[in-house]
Amino acid sequence: MEKEVCGSSGKDKGVKLLVKEITVLSGKGGTGKTSVTASLAVLAQNAVLTDCDVDAPDLHMLLKPEVLEKHEFKASRVAVLDEDLCVQCGKCEEYCRFGAIEKQVIDPVLCEGCGVCVYVCPVAAIEFEKRISGYAFISKTKYCPMSHALLNPGEENSGKLVSLVRKNAKQLAEKENCELIINDGPPGIGCPVIASVGGADVGLIVVEPTLSGIHDMERAQGLLNHFKIPSLVCINKYDINEDNTSRIEEFCSSNGVKVVGKIPFDPVVTEAMVAGKPVVEHSPESSVSKAIEELWKNTLENIP
């Protein structure tokens, strides 16, 4: 997605910038996507970072953001009973399919917000109220501004919250005159992932050379292809199974997808996670850091 931005943070006032957007994703969790994204945040200049995994965000553990703004996110509704109006007819309890109403008491945890109780109540004693589903944050890190969020346990509408995270990131890019947005996408190919890739300029798929990794990479590439978003691939721990690495490269070649990075296996990545730092900061001279620097260079060269 290209967007013209005007401002003066380190640049002449009135100069128009084209904001590019990269979404880092994987077909499944545990491929090293967040570790790679954290390192890209260190290498990037004039960028805004997002964590679009609002169900289980973990990018903050490496980047340690300082929260500047916290906003309530209200997306779901819960039934609320007005006891003064209730005639205790029991219809709401009878028709509730989720067992959320017992003796005219509504359990907000069990309530799914379906609205049946509101419909069947003869005296309009039940109404819907919006409840807080999570929180969106605007933060700063030592590397760049950051937009992230956290969905409350058991809440839904994570796709909407992801969209809000990206919206906040675009506003940050306008404010700070940043030329790039890097999204750390959720795992899988569901609604939150769709919300994290829609309108992005390129999708960077992080894959491990395992059979399940190859399968999920193909699903992620299919998703990007469906939305006509160019795909790039980074093979993490490429040297643990070079036969599967070759299979990934063959798949990418036959589908017109560029392999922009191959990161070797190295325990230094785990050491960096234990230290709570991106690996390119923790061990800048390691083979992993050098590979990530090459990955970043190639990725920038292949953004449409």
N, C-alpha and C positions, 0 to 999 in steps of 0.2 A: 504494500500500500504506500503510495507516495503522497506526501502532504507538504504544502508550502508553509514555511515557518518564518516569521520575521521577528527580529529582536536585536539585542545588543550585548549579550553575555560573551565578551571576548571577541565579538565581531562587529562590523560596522552596522549601524542601525539601518533597517530597511533592506538588508541583504536577505534574499530568499533562500532557504535551505530545503532540500528534499529529504524528508525523513524516511529512511528505509527500515524495514521490520523483518527480523529473523526469528523464527520459532524453532527452538531445539526440542525434538521429540523422539520418542522411541515407541515401538509397538508394545513394550511391556516395561515393568519397573526393574530396577537393578542393573541397567546397562552402563551406568556411569554418566548418565545425561546431566545430572545436577553438578557433579564434579567438573565436567567439561564446561558447563555454563558458567560456573563460578570463576574458572580460569579465564574464560573469554571476557568476563567482566573486568578482570585485572588488565588484560591486554587491550581492551577497547578504549578508545578515547572519544569523548563527547557523546556518550551513550546513556540511555535509560534502561534499567534492568527490571524485569518483572518475574514473579514466581506465580505461574498460572495453575500450579497444583494446589488448589485451595482446600482440598479435602485433607491432604497430609503434606503441608509445605515443609521443606527442610533446607532451602537455600540460605535462610537466615542463619543457620548454624555455622556456615562457612564465612558469610559476609558480615555478620553481626551488625545489622542495620540499627540506626538510631531513629526511633519513631518520631516523626514530626506531627503527623495528623492521624487521627483514628476516627473512622466513620461507621455508624451502624448500617448494616445491610439487612433490610426487611424484604423478604420475598415470599414467605409462606404465611398462611393464616391459621388461626386456631379458634375453635368455637368457644364462646363465653356465654354462660347462662346468667340471666337476670332473675335472681331468686324471688324478687318482689312480683314479677309477672308470671312466674312458673305456676301452673295449676297441677303439677305432678301427675300428668296423664300417662307418663311412661312411654310415649310414642318415640321419643328421641332414643331412649335406651333400646327399644324394640328394633328400630331400624338401623342402628349403628352396627356396621359390619366389622368394626375393629375393636369392639369391646372397650371403647373409650369412655362410655357413660355408664355409671352404676349409681343407683339411688339418687338420680338427678345431680350427680357430681361428675364433671367432665375432667378427665385426665389429659392435660395438655401434651404429655409425652406420647400417649397412644393415639391422640387425635391426628388424623391424616388430612384434615381440612377438606373433606369431600363435599360437605355442604348438605348432606341428606337431613341432618337434624334440623337445620335451619328451614329446610323445605317442608318437613312434616309437622313442625311445631304449630299448633292451632292458634296460639296467642302471641306469636312472634317474640318469644322470650329468649331466643338464642340468636346471637349475631356473631359475625366474624370480626376478629381483630388481627391486625398484622403483628407478627412477632419477630423478634430479632433472630435472623438466621445465621449471622456471622458478622465479621468486621473487615473493613478494608483499610489499609494503611498506606500512608505516604511516608517514606523514610529516606535517609541518606546513609551511604556507606563511604568508606575511605576511597572508593573507586568511582562511584557514580550514584545518581539518584535511583531510588527503587520504589516500585509499586507492588504491593503484595496483599494477601488477604488470608483469612482463616474462617472456614465454615464451622459452625457449631456441630458437635457430635450428633449424628442422626439426621441432620438437616439435608434438604435437597436443594435444587436450583443452583448447583455449582456452576453450570454453564453461564447463568446470569451473572454470578459473581466474577467469573473469569472475564466476561465482557466488561464489567465495571473496572477490573484491574487494568485491562488494556486501555480503556477510556482514560483512566487516571494517568497512565503512562504517556499517552499522547498529549495530554495537557501539560505534563511535566516537560516533555520534549519541546513544546511551544515556549514554556516559561524559561527553560534553561538553554534554549537554542541548541539542542542536541540533534545530531544528524542520524542517530541510529537507535532503534529499540530492540533489545534482545529478550525474547520470551523464553523462560524455562517452562516448557509445556508439561502437562500431566502425562502419565503413562497410558497406554492403551489407544483406542480409537473411538471412544464414546463421546457423549455430548460435551464434556469439558475440553476434550482435545479439539473437537470441531470449533468450539468457541475460541480456542487459542491460535488456530491456524487461519481462520477465515480472514481474507484480506491481507495476509502477510505477503511479503515479497518473495520469501524463500523458506523452505522447511529443511532443517538440518537434522537428519536421522542418525542417531547414535546406536550402533548395533554391535553385539558381541558375536564372534564366530562360533555359534552353537546352533543346533538344529532349530530349537525354539526361537533363538534370536533371529535366524534367517526368516522363519515363518512370520514373525511379528514385524520384521522390517518390511516384508512384502505387503502386509496389511497397511502399515503406515504409509508406504509409498503409494498404495492404491487410494488411500484417503486423500493424499495431496494431489494425486492425479485427477481425482474426481472433482476437486475444487480448482483445478487448473493452476496449482501452485508449484513452481519449479522445486525439484528435490535435489538435495545434496546428501552424501553419506559419509559418515565417519566410522571407521571400524576400530572399536576399542579392544584392547588386548588381542590384537590381530595375530600375534605369534603363539597363542596357546593352541591354535588349530589352523594351520596354514592351508589345509585342504578346504575347510569351510570358508576361510578368507578368500580363496580362489573362487568358490561358488558365489560368494557375495559380489565379487568383482565381475564375474561373468553375468550375473543377474543385472547389475547396474549397467554394464556395457550394452546388453541387449535391450535395455529399457531407456537408454539415453540419459542415465543418471551418473553424475560425476562423483567419484570417490575423492573427496578433498582432504582426507586425513586418515592416517593409520597410526594408532597409538599403541606402543608396546606394553606388555604387562610389566609392572614394576611395583614392589611393595611400598615404594615411597608414596604412592597415592594414598594407601591406608594410613601411613604415618602422618601425612598432611591432614587427613580427616580427623585423626585423633588429636592433632594439634589445633584443629579448628581453623585451618587456613586453606585457601586454594593452592593446588600443588605448584603452580608456576611462581607463587610467592614463597612457598615453603622450601622448594628445591629448584631454583631457577635454572640450574645447570644440568638437571637430570635429563635422561633421554625422553621421558614423558613430557617434560616442559618444552623441550625443543620440538617435539612432535605436535604439541598443541599450538605452539607459535606458528608452525608451518600450516596447521589446520586453519588457524585464524586468517593467515595471509591468503590462502587459497579460497576461503569462504568469501572474503571481501571481494576478491577478483571475480567471483561468480554470482554476485548479487545482480539481478537484472536492473 
